[in-house]
Amino acid sequence: MSNTNRNQSILNWLDSEKLKDSKDIENIKQKYIQEIKGLKKEEMFQEPKKLTLWQKIKILLSGN
């Protein structure tokens, strides 16, 4: 096998590996997109607790 043929086969292998890698990356991206779309707003962000009037007054008086 000549050196040129060997180099060409190595380049072909490299191109096929790059193609496989890009397909894997695209599949992973799509998987993450689907997971994110499945999340609910309530799961990502906690809603602040509602304070009663007396709790608000206590906070104002105590200075916290």
N, C-alpha and C positions, 0 to 999 in steps of 0.2 A: 504494500500500500504506500502510495507516495505521500509526501508531506502535505501536499495541497489537498488531497482527498481526506486525509486525517483531520486537517484544520477545518475543512468544510463539514465533516461529520460532527465535529465538536461544536461548530457554530449552529448546526441544525439542532443538536441536542439542547444547546443553550436557549435557542428560540422556543423550542417546545416546552422547556421548563419555565420560561418566562410566561408563556401562554397559560400553562397550568396554574402558576402562581396568581396571575391576574384573575383567572376564573375563581380560584379559591377565595381571593380577597373580595370579589364581587358577591360571592355566596355569603360570606361572613357579614358584609355590609347589609345585604337584604335581610339576613336573620336578625341583626340588631334593629333594623328599621321596623320589622314586624313586632319585635319585643317592645320597642318604645311605643308603637301605635297601640299596643294592647294595654299599656299602663293607664290607670285612671288618674285624674288630677289629684284626687284625695290621697292616693298612694304616694305621690311625689311630694306634696306639700301638706304640712299639718295646718289645720285651721286654728287660729288663736282661740283660746278659751274665752267665753263671755263672762265678764265680771258682773257680779250683782252690784246694786247701788251701794250697799254697805261695804263691800270689798273696795270699791272705788274711793269711798270716803275714808276708809281705814288707810289706804295707800296715800291719799292726800295729806292726812293728819300726821302720819308717821314719816313722811318725807321720802319714802322709797319709791 
